[in-house]
Amino acid sequence: MARLARSLRSLLSPSASSRPALLRAHPGLYSLSSRLAEKHASAPSPYVPQAAARTYISEMRKSAFEGNILRIIRNEIEYELELCPPAQPVNKYDSFIVDDRPGEQWISLKRKYGDNEDIAIEATMFDGAVPLSKAAVIESGDAMQLHITIFVTISKGEGGDVLEFVCSALPDSIEIRRLYTRSSKMPPQVYLGPQFKELDNKLQELLYDYLEERGVSDELAGFLHEYMRNKDKIELIRWMGTLKSFVEKKR
């Protein structure tokens, strides 16, 4: 073994004059030295290029960051579902058919009235808040109450004139803000009418009665607030689920 090692050192040494004699004396040495050289060349290098190291660290940080996001989202979804899980949305209220429109900030309600009237309501989710009076604040403990905008359209047959009320729905009341009359043949610069509060007081009262007769009442306002509180929770959970799926998705 010692002789073999000495022979190998002689073979691999920079002395070129001794190699031919050694190789002639020991022909197997060249084959062995070649195999050792090939093995050394094919061994993995312990050196990791700097760019590859940076990429690896970046991927690790990204994975940890996304993991934290997913953990928080899952906790939020679990909290919402356990604390007060949303109810299944109803599809009917009084004489109205309710269309929830999942994923949108609106719901629709429709009904027939009499022989020829179609009533359609478009209601937003909570779109603001209004301050309460001092007496109401003392009574309820809240300084603000949530606000919903509703558009009430009353039509009589295809292509006919249409009444459109723009209303505010507070938790216990409906307030008319504007009243428009229009038709499918309306010119672009038509006069839309005065502000509702500029109308005669008696006419205002009669128009409130007109809407109430068709189901647009303070009770409807209460229903919409209850419905939107539930929808707000449903849409929040849906939104967090969509965000979670996006973060989880791999390229």
Protein Blocks (a to p, Z undefined) as FASTA:
>chain_A
ZZmmmmmmmmmpmblklmmmmmmmmmmlmmmmmmmmmmmmmpccfbdcfklmmmmmmmmm
mmmmmmmmmmmmmmmmmmmmmmmpcddddfbehjbccdfkgoiabdcddddehjlbccdd
dddddfbdcdddfklmmmnopabdcdddddddddedehiacddddddddfkbccdfbdcd
ddfklcfkbcebjafklpcfklmmmmmmmmmmnopafklmmmmmmmmmmmmmmmmmmmmm
mmmmmmmpcZZ
